Amino acid sequence: MPLETESKARVRALISEFRPENGDLLATLHKVQHEFGYLSREAMEVIGEQLDLFPAHVYGAASFYEEFRFEPPAHTNIRWCSGPACRLRNSNGIRDAMLATLGLDEIHEQTEDGRVGVINGQCNGCCELAPMVWLEQHETHTVRPVGNLTAASAIRMARALRDGTEIEGALDAAFERTPSGSGVSNG
């Protein structure tokens, strides 16, 4: 048996509670991704060993669901809402403005320094905030909805994230025009 790497040992300890033939595959995948931010090949091998499954079975299940990642996430992901209410309010233009500001060509890319990524999101029913995005920070496991975006406010937000500057000031400046005040929903 090959030597146990530190990362394999961490995954093995993390998922020790899960058992074969117990229907634990998705729960195991979620737990590993929550801890590490993505599912590495090594992690999927350990999951397969723990649940008595072939690694291809583990990968097949993980690749079926869009929420599982196979590469480390950006420090902050901007999850762009692709729902109909957001699209009716120019979310495609907002997406394109953010991508251009970040120097990215398409969704599911991240900046070279890994600071910011843009990923696709599905409508979660916050249509009153349309058009909107969610700011997801892996290290803190926080998700923050930001709504009532315009191309200009999205550019200011993307610049602040790209440059590592204080996002609060950029968001406050971005949403001075909104009738409700900040335009940012914290929950």
C-alpha positions in Angstrom: 0.0 0.0 0.0 1.4 3.4 -0.9 2.3 5.9 1.8 -0.6 7.9 3.1 -0.2 11.6 2.1 -1.2 14.3 4.6 -4.1 15.4 2.4 -5.4 11.9 2.1 -5.1 11.5 5.9 -7.1 14.7 6.4 -9.9 13.6 4.1 -10.0 10.1 5.7 -10.3 11.7 9.2 -13.0 14.1 7.9 -15.2 11.3 6.5 -14.6 8.6 9.0 -18.2 8.7 10.1 -19.6 7.6 6.7 -20.1 3.9 5.9 -20.5 1.9 2.7 -24.1 1.0 1.5 -25.5 3.7 3.7 -26.4 6.3 1.0 -23.7 8.6 2.2 -22.1 9.6 -1.1 -23.6 13.1 -1.5 -23.2 13.9 2.2 -19.5 12.9 2.0 -18.9 14.9 -1.2 -20.5 18.0 0.5 -18.5 17.6 3.6 -15.2 17.3 1.8 -16.0 20.3 -0.5 -17.1 22.4 2.4 -13.8 21.8 4.1 -11.4 22.1 1.2 -13.5 24.2 -1.3 -13.3 21.6 -4.0 -13.0 17.8 -4.7 -9.5 16.8 -5.6 -8.7 13.5 -7.4 -7.1 12.3 -4.2 -10.2 13.2 -2.1 -12.4 11.3 -4.5 -10.1 8.2 -4.3 -10.4 8.3 -0.5 -14.2 8.7 -0.6 -14.3 5.7 -2.9 -12.2 3.7 -0.5 -14.3 4.7 2.5 -17.6 4.0 0.8 -16.4 0.9 -1.1 -17.0 2.6 -4.5 -14.9 2.9 -7.6 -13.4 6.5 -8.0 -15.2 6.7 -11.3 -18.5 6.2 -9.5 -17.6 9.0 -7.1 -16.6 11.3 -9.9 -19.7 10.4 -11.9 -22.0 11.5 -9.0 -19.9 14.6 -8.3 -19.8 15.7 -11.9 -23.6 15.3 -12.3 -24.2 18.3 -9.9 -23.1 21.8 -10.9 -22.3 22.8 -7.3 -19.3 20.4 -7.0 -15.9 21.8 -8.1 -12.8 20.0 -9.1 -10.4 23.0 -8.9 -9.7 25.2 -5.9 -12.2 28.0 -5.7 -11.3 31.7 -6.0 -11.0 33.6 -2.7 -14.3 35.2 -3.6 -16.7 33.9 -6.2 -19.3 36.2 -7.8 -22.3 33.9 -8.4 -24.1 35.6 -11.2 -27.9 35.0 -11.2 -29.1 33.6 -14.5 -32.8 33.6 -13.6 -35.5 35.2 -15.8 -36.1 38.3 -13.6 -32.4 39.1 -13.5 -32.1 38.6 -17.2 -35.0 40.9 -17.9 -33.1 43.6 -16.0 -29.9 43.4 -18.0 -28.0 40.7 -15.9 -26.2 39.7 -19.2 -24.8 43.2 -19.5 -23.8 43.2 -15.8 -22.1 39.8 -16.2 -20.2 41.0 -19.3 -19.1 44.2 -17.5 -17.8 42.2 -14.5 -16.0 39.7 -16.7 -14.3 42.5 -18.7 -13.4 44.3 -15.5 -11.8 41.2 -14.1 -10.1 40.3 -17.4 -12.0 37.1 -17.8 -13.5 35.7 -21.0 -16.4 33.6 -19.6 -18.2 32.3 -16.6 -16.4 29.7 -14.5 -13.0 31.4 -14.8 -11.1 33.2 -12.1 -8.4 35.8 -12.1 -4.8 34.6 -12.4 -4.1 35.4 -8.7 -7.2 33.3 -7.6 -8.7 36.4 -5.9 -12.0 36.5 -7.8 -14.0 34.1 -9.9 -17.3 34.4 -11.7 -19.7 31.4 -11.7 -23.2 30.7 -12.8 -26.0 30.7 -10.3 -29.6 29.6 -10.5 -32.6 31.8 -9.4 -33.2 31.4 -5.7 -36.4 33.6 -5.6 -34.8 36.9 -4.6 -36.4 38.5 -7.7 -37.1 41.8 -5.8 -33.3 42.3 -5.8 -33.0 41.7 -9.6 -30.5 41.9 -11.1 -28.3 40.3 -8.4 -25.2 38.3 -7.6 -24.1 36.4 -4.5 -20.6 37.0 -3.2 -19.3 33.7 -1.8 -16.1 33.6 0.3 -14.7 30.2 0.7 -12.5 30.8 3.8 -15.4 32.1 5.9 -18.1 30.1 4.3 -20.2 33.2 3.8 -22.6 34.1 1.1 -23.8 37.6 0.6 -26.5 38.7 -1.9 -26.0 42.0 -3.7 -28.9 43.2 -5.6 -30.3 46.0 -7.7 -27.1 46.1 -9.7 -26.4 48.3 -12.6 -23.4 47.8 -15.0 -21.6 50.7 -13.2 -22.2 49.4 -9.7 -21.1 45.9 -10.8 -17.9 47.3 -12.3 -17.2 49.2 -9.0 -17.8 46.0 -7.0 -15.6 43.9 -9.4 -12.8 46.4 -9.2 -12.9 46.4 -5.4 -12.8 42.6 -5.3 -10.0 42.5 -8.0 -7.9 45.1 -6.2 -8.4 43.7 -2.7 -9.8 47.0 -1.5 -12.6 47.5 1.0 -15.7 46.2 -0.6 -18.1 48.1 1.8 -17.0 51.5 0.4 -17.4 50.3 -3.2 -20.9 48.8 -2.4 -22.0 52.0 -0.6 -20.9 54.1 -3.5 -22.4 51.7 -6.0 -25.8 51.8 -4.4 -26.3 55.5 -3.5 -29.0 55.7 -6.2 -31.3 53.0 -4.9 -34.5 54.1 -3.3 -34.1 51.8 -0.3 -30.7 53.0 0.6 -27.9 50.5 0.3 -29.4 48.1 -2.3 -27.6 45.4 -0.4 -29.4 42.6 1.3 -27.6 40.9 4.1 -29.8 37.9 4.5 
